[in-house]
Amino acid sequence: MLAAGLQLLFDHPDQRTKLIGDLDGLLGSAVEEMLRYCSPVTHFKRTAMQDTVVGGQSIKAGERVVMFYGSANRDEDIFENADTFDVARHPNPHVAFGAGGPHLCLGMHVARVELAVMFRELLTRMPHIEAGGPIERMHSSFIAGVHRMPIKY
């Protein structure tokens, strides 16, 4: 997630400039937007416990369903300009850590602190950091991660 967030700042220099210009005011919302825009987990499978309807689609008890985080976090019914990376997005009801209940990510608070500390230090100490070459993504059907990311500073 750290590398994916950094790549977002490389790909969206206007948002990077905006964040650096108001680090204290925007760091929290920037971290949430990174989590929304490039969720670290790609999907989760569940078994319906009871008959229900989701988005007009009937789901019977016992049927397997898959939730794709990238799709949920880019839902135009929830997020205005959902395909736009905006470090000031508020509110930001993303589901990068789950949507609540017993499967909510237990490490979400630690992850948020790690991201905030890392980006505060990185952008304060190395504001001119840039990509040093193409990134190499992880090959996984579950995690949307970065295997290698060269940088220059």
DAMORA-V426420 format. One record per backbone hydrogen bond with DSSP energy under -1.0 kcal/mol. CO is the residue of the C=O (numbers start at 1). NH is the residue of the N-H. If there is no record, write none. Layout:
# DAMORA-V426420
[[CO;NH] [CO;NH]]
This chain:
# DAMORA-V426420
[[1;5] [2;6] [3;7] [4;8] [5;9] [6;10] [7;11] [8;12] [12;16] [13;17] [14;18] [15;19] [16;20] [17;21] [22;26] [23;27] [26;30] [27;31] [28;32] [29;33] [30;34] [31;35] [32;36] [33;37] [34;38] [40;144] [42;69] [44;67] [46;65] [48;62] [52;59] [54;57] [57;54] [59;52] [60;63] [63;48] [65;46] [67;44] [68;72] [69;73] [71;74] [72;75] [75;78] [75;79] [81;84] [86;89] [92;94] [95;98] [97;105] [101;104] [105;108] [107;111] [108;112] [109;113] [110;114] [111;115] [112;116] [113;117] [114;118] [115;119] [116;120] [117;121] [118;122] [119;123] [120;124] [121;125] [122;126] [126;129] [130;152] [136;147] [136;148] [142;42] [143;145] [145;138] [148;136] [150;132] [152;130]]
